[in-house]
Amino acid sequence: MTQFKYIVLALLIAALSSCGQESTTTSTPENNPEKQVESPDHISLTTAQVKTAGIDWGAMESKTGNAGLKVPGELRVHNEYIATVSAWADGTVAELRTGINKPVAKGAVVAVLRQPMLLDWQQDYLETRDRLQYLNAEFNRYKNLKEDNATASKNYEKAASELQEAQTRSSLLAAKLKMYHIDAASLQADKVSGTFELRAPVSGIITRTFITNGSAVQAGTPICEIVDMNQIHADLFVFEKDLNKVKVGQSVRLHSLSSSDNNVYATIFSIDPGVDPERKAIRVHARFRDKPLGTLVNGAYTEGLISLRNGAASTALPADAVVREGDNHFIFILEKQLDNQLNFRKVRVAVSPAQDGYLLVEPSELLPADAKVVKKGAYYVSAQGAEIEVE
């Protein structure tokens, strides 16, 4: 009987031991290689998902780019290259010889004004010039008589006074006519004119006109505005916190809606010493290296990318390969490719603008030289990782 009890006890222990081993074997991950434990940083997709989403990958590229400071700005011509043609005397507009957006050369006539008083001044000058001949002859005659004591001194003094008066009047009339671009020395009775011309003080483009034909104007009335568009440059607005990154001589890549050239390059030539009260930023002036294509508009909006690092070759990826999540940027590396499954890993990167749709990237960890990065469909991979995080 006792022997029978021992046999039963041994059978029970063996049965319990067998159950424990079976339970352990069932729960061991190594014995179930198909089971994958996912996290937001490790995303597994089926080949069907990859195909449907159009996901593609490839190696990182090396580009020569510039880390840059992106700033707003405007195209601007400074006041020293803008001229306003004004009437410097009263008159009536007889003829406008220019119009909006018309080019004009320095010294060219932009308007003709009629001034009736001009005829009177020219008449007075011609009469005075003719009278001077008589007065000069009389002066010389009385001078000779005075030397011979043949006449009284008062007649000589009267002739001298009248000659001096006529000479003064002639000089003043000649100066007045010169203001109207009339050469008194060559003035003839059959060539008098009742009009005078207003000329361009600089070469440029007519950007505004202020009067019409027939307008009565006074001295100081503006006629038109001329802008020398060859002097247009970019004014960029840099905040005080970034001013220590900017200096004269730095390169700037500009994007302007008014230019058909997508890559307009300029060089910083001046930095204002004070803050612009309207923009609450410092104006930084950049001059174009080459004349941009298309029509440039004074005051047009532009964006500038100020180069902060010159010409070093850096790792670059298409902008679509980089996903922004909050304040961070990420890329996705293809780690493993199975028959029906692909495993991706999320890697944080620092980015800076390059050009032509690329970004310079600096991974937070050292990646293999042959790392395969998702270049197309990165946002789809990111979305799948977000779903894992939610679960």
C-alpha positions in Angstrom: 0.0 0.0 0.0 2.8 2.4 0.9 4.5 1.6 -2.4 1.3 2.4 -4.3 1.2 5.9 -2.7 4.7 6.6 -3.9 3.9 5.6 -7.4 0.8 7.9 -7.5 2.8 10.8 -6.1 5.5 10.4 -8.7 2.9 10.4 -11.5 1.4 13.7 -10.2 4.8 15.5 -10.0 5.6 14.4 -13.6 2.3 15.6 -14.8 2.7 19.0 -13.2 6.2 19.4 -14.6 5.0 18.6 -18.1 2.3 21.3 -17.8 4.8 23.9 -16.7 7.2 23.2 -19.6 4.4 23.4 -22.1 3.3 26.8 -20.8 6.8 28.1 -20.9 7.4 26.9 -24.4 4.2 28.5 -25.7 5.0 32.0 -24.3 8.6 32.3 -25.5 8.9 34.9 -28.4 11.8 33.1 -29.8 9.6 30.2 -30.6 7.2 32.5 -32.6 9.3 34.4 -35.0 6.3 35.8 -36.9 5.3 37.9 -33.9 6.7 41.5 -34.1 6.6 44.0 -31.2 6.1 47.5 -32.7 6.6 51.0 -31.2 6.2 54.5 -32.7 9.9 54.5 -33.6 9.7 51.1 -35.3 7.0 50.7 -37.9 6.2 47.6 -39.9 4.3 47.7 -43.1 3.2 45.0 -45.5 4.4 45.0 -49.1 0.8 45.7 -50.1 0.8 48.9 -47.9 4.1 50.0 -49.3 2.9 49.5 -52.9 -0.5 51.3 -52.3 1.2 54.3 -50.6 3.9 54.6 -53.3 6.7 54.5 -50.7 10.1 54.6 -52.2 13.6 54.8 -50.6 17.2 55.4 -51.5 20.6 56.6 -50.3 21.3 60.0 -48.9 22.8 62.5 -51.2 25.7 64.9 -50.8 25.1 68.5 -51.8 27.0 71.7 -51.5 24.5 73.9 -49.7 24.3 76.8 -47.2 22.7 76.8 -43.8 20.6 79.9 -44.0 18.6 82.5 -42.1 15.2 83.0 -43.7 14.0 86.6 -43.6 11.3 88.7 -45.2 12.1 91.7 -47.3 11.2 94.0 -50.1 12.7 95.3 -53.3 13.6 98.9 -53.0 15.2 101.9 -54.7 16.7 104.4 -52.3 15.6 108.0 -52.5 18.9 109.2 -53.9 18.0 107.3 -57.1 14.4 108.7 -57.3 13.8 112.2 -58.8 10.7 114.3 -58.9 10.4 116.7 -61.9 8.7 119.8 -60.7 7.7 123.1 -62.4 10.1 125.7 -61.3 7.9 128.5 -62.6 4.2 129.1 -63.2 2.7 128.0 -66.4 0.2 125.9 -68.3 1.0 122.4 -69.5 1.2 122.6 -73.3 2.6 119.1 -73.9 3.5 116.0 -72.0 6.2 114.0 -73.7 6.3 111.0 -71.5 4.0 108.6 -69.7 3.8 105.9 -67.0 6.4 103.1 -67.3 8.2 104.9 -70.2 12.0 105.1 -70.1 13.6 108.5 -70.1 17.2 109.6 -70.4 18.9 112.3 -68.3 18.3 115.7 -69.9 15.3 114.6 -72.1 12.3 116.8 -72.2 9.4 115.4 -70.2 7.0 118.3 -70.5 6.5 121.7 -72.2 4.9 124.6 -70.3 3.4 127.8 -71.7 4.3 131.0 -70.0 3.0 134.3 -71.8 5.4 136.4 -69.7 8.3 134.8 -71.6 7.3 136.8 -74.7 7.4 140.1 -72.7 10.8 139.3 -71.2 12.3 138.4 -74.6 10.8 141.6 -76.0 12.3 143.7 -73.2 15.7 142.0 -73.6 15.8 142.6 -77.4 14.8 146.3 -76.9 17.3 146.8 -74.2 20.0 145.2 -76.2 19.3 147.5 -79.1 19.1 150.6 -76.9 22.5 149.6 -75.4 24.1 150.3 -78.7 22.7 153.9 -78.7 23.5 154.5 -75.0 27.0 153.2 -75.4 27.6 155.6 -78.3 26.2 158.5 -76.3 28.4 157.6 -73.3 31.5 157.6 -75.5 30.5 160.9 -77.2 30.0 162.7 -73.9 33.2 161.2 -72.5 35.2 162.8 -75.3 33.4 166.1 -75.0 34.1 166.1 -71.2 37.8 165.6 -71.8 37.7 168.6 -74.2 35.6 170.6 -71.7 33.1 171.1 -74.4 30.1 170.1 -72.4 29.0 170.0 -68.8 29.9 167.1 -66.6 26.3 166.5 -65.8 25.5 165.3 -69.3 28.4 162.8 -69.1 27.2 161.6 -65.7 23.6 161.2 -67.1 24.9 159.1 -70.1 27.0 156.9 -67.8 24.0 156.3 -65.5 21.6 155.4 -68.3 24.2 153.0 -69.8 24.8 151.3 -66.5 21.0 151.0 -65.9 20.5 149.4 -69.3 23.4 147.0 -68.8 22.0 145.9 -65.5 18.6 145.4 -67.0 20.0 143.4 -69.9 22.0 141.2 -67.5 19.0 140.5 -65.3 16.8 139.7 -68.3 19.5 137.4 -69.8 19.7 135.5 -66.4 15.9 135.2 -66.2 15.8 133.8 -69.8 18.6 131.4 -69.0 16.4 129.9 -66.3 14.0 129.0 -69.1 16.8 127.5 -71.2 16.8 130.4 -73.6 20.2 131.6 -74.8 20.0 135.4 -74.7 23.2 135.8 -76.7 21.7 134.1 -79.8 18.1 135.4 -79.3 16.6 136.9 -82.5 13.3 138.7 -82.9 11.9 135.9 -85.2 12.8 133.1 -82.8 11.1 134.2 -79.6 9.0 131.6 -77.8 6.2 131.5 -75.2 7.0 128.1 -73.8 9.7 126.4 -71.8 10.8 122.8 -71.2 11.1 120.6 -68.1 13.9 118.1 -68.4 14.7 114.8 -66.6 17.5 115.2 -64.0 18.3 111.5 -64.1 17.8 108.5 -66.3 15.2 106.0 -65.4 11.5 104.9 -65.6 8.5 107.2 -65.2 6.7 105.6 -62.3 4.1 108.4 -61.7 2.7 111.4 -63.4 0.8 114.2 -61.5 -0.6 116.5 -64.1 -2.5 116.3 -67.5 -2.3 118.4 -70.6 -3.7 121.8 -70.1 -3.1 121.8 -66.3 -2.2 125.2 -64.7 0.8 124.7 -62.4 2.6 126.8 -60.0 6.3 126.8 -59.1 7.0 123.6 -57.1 4.1 121.6 -58.6 5.3 118.0 -59.3 5.0 116.9 -62.8 6.3 113.3 -62.7 8.5 110.8 -60.8 11.5 109.1 -62.3 13.1 106.0 -60.7 16.5 104.6 -61.7 15.6 100.9 -61.7 19.2 100.0 -62.2 19.7 100.8 -58.5 17.0 98.5 -57.2 18.2 96.1 -54.5 16.7 94.0 -51.6 16.0 95.4 -48.2 15.8 92.4 -45.7 14.4 92.6 -42.2 16.5 90.9 -39.6 15.3 90.7 -36.0 17.7 91.8 -33.2 18.2 88.3 -31.9 19.6 87.2 -35.3 21.7 90.3 -36.1 24.9 88.7 -34.7 24.6 86.1 -37.5 24.6 88.7 -40.3 27.5 90.7 -41.7 28.5 92.6 -44.8 29.7 90.4 -47.7 27.4 87.5 -46.9 25.5 85.8 -49.8 21.7 85.9 -50.0 19.4 83.8 -52.2 16.3 85.7 -53.0 12.8 84.6 -54.1 10.7 87.4 -55.6 7.2 87.0 -57.0 7.9 89.8 -59.4 10.9 88.0 -61.0 10.8 85.0 -63.3 14.2 83.9 -62.1 13.7 81.4 -59.2 17.3 81.7 -58.0 18.3 85.4 -57.6 21.5 85.9 -55.7 22.7 89.0 -53.9 25.4 90.2 -51.6 24.9 92.2 -48.4 26.5 95.6 -48.7 25.1 97.6 -45.8 23.4 97.1 -42.5 21.4 99.9 -40.9 22.6 101.1 -37.4 19.1 101.4 -36.0 15.8 99.5 -35.9 13.1 100.3 -38.5 10.2 101.7 -36.4 7.5 100.2 -38.7 9.1 96.7 -39.1 10.6 96.4 -35.6 13.6 94.9 -37.3 17.0 96.0 -38.7 17.2 96.7 -42.5 19.9 94.8 -44.2 20.7 95.9 -47.8 21.7 93.4 -50.5 22.8 94.2 -54.0 22.1 91.8 -56.9 25.1 90.0 -58.3 23.5 89.8 -61.8 20.5 91.7 -63.1 17.4 89.4 -62.5 15.2 88.3 -65.3 11.7 89.7 -65.6 10.2 93.0 -64.3 11.2 94.2 -60.9 8.8 96.3 -58.9 9.9 98.9 -56.4 8.3 97.9 -53.1 7.5 94.4 -54.1 7.7 91.6 -51.4 10.6 89.2 -51.4 12.1 86.5 -49.2 15.7 86.1 -48.5 17.9 83.2 -47.3 21.0 84.6 -45.8 23.9 82.2 -46.0 25.4 81.3 -42.7 27.7 78.5 -43.8 29.7 78.7 -47.0 29.9 75.9 -49.5 30.6 72.8 -47.4 29.3 69.5 -48.8 26.5 68.1 -46.6 24.1 65.3 -46.5 20.8 66.3 -48.2 17.4 64.8 -48.8 14.3 65.9 -50.7 12.0 68.0 -48.6 9.3 65.2 -48.8 11.7 62.8 -47.1 11.7 64.9 -43.9 8.6 64.8 -41.6 7.9 67.4 -39.0 6.3 66.3 -35.8 5.9 69.2 -33.3 9.2 71.0 -33.0 11.3 68.1 -34.3 12.1 66.6 -37.7 12.4 62.9 -38.6 13.4 60.6 -41.4 12.7 56.9 -41.8 15.3 54.2 -42.4 14.5 50.9 -44.0 16.0 48.4 -41.5 14.7 45.0 -42.8 12.9 43.7 -45.8 11.1 40.3 -45.4 8.9 38.4 -47.9 5.7 40.3 -47.0 6.9 42.8 -44.5 9.2 45.9 -44.3 10.5 47.3 -41.1 11.3 51.0 -40.8 12.9 53.0 -38.0 12.4 56.7 -37.2 15.5 58.9 -36.7 15.5 62.5 -35.5 17.4 65.0 -37.7 18.3 68.7 -37.6 17.5 70.4 -40.9 18.5 73.6 -42.7 17.4 74.9 -46.1 19.4 74.0 -49.2 17.9 74.6 -52.6 15.9 73.0 -55.5 13.6 71.3 -53.1 16.3 69.8 -50.9 17.1 70.1 -47.2 20.4 69.7 -45.5 20.0 67.0 -42.7 22.1 66.1 -39.7 20.9 62.8 -38.1 21.0 62.6 -34.3 23.0 59.3 -34.6 25.6 57.9 -36.9 23.9 56.1 -39.8 25.5 53.5 -42.0 26.9 54.8 -45.3 24.5 52.6 -47.2 21.4 53.5 -45.2 18.2 53.5 -47.2 16.0 56.5 -46.4 12.4 56.8 -47.3 12.3 59.6 -49.9 8.7 59.3 -51.0 5.8 58.5 -48.7 7.5 59.5 -45.5 4.3 61.1 -44.1 2.4 57.8 -44.7 5.0 55.9 -42.6 4.8 58.6 -39.9 1.0 58.3 -39.8 1.3 54.5 -39.2 3.7 55.2 -36.4 1.2 57.6 -34.9 -1.5 54.9 -34.9 0.8 52.6 -33.0 1.4 55.3 -30.4 -2.3 55.9 -30.0 -2.9 52.2 -29.5 
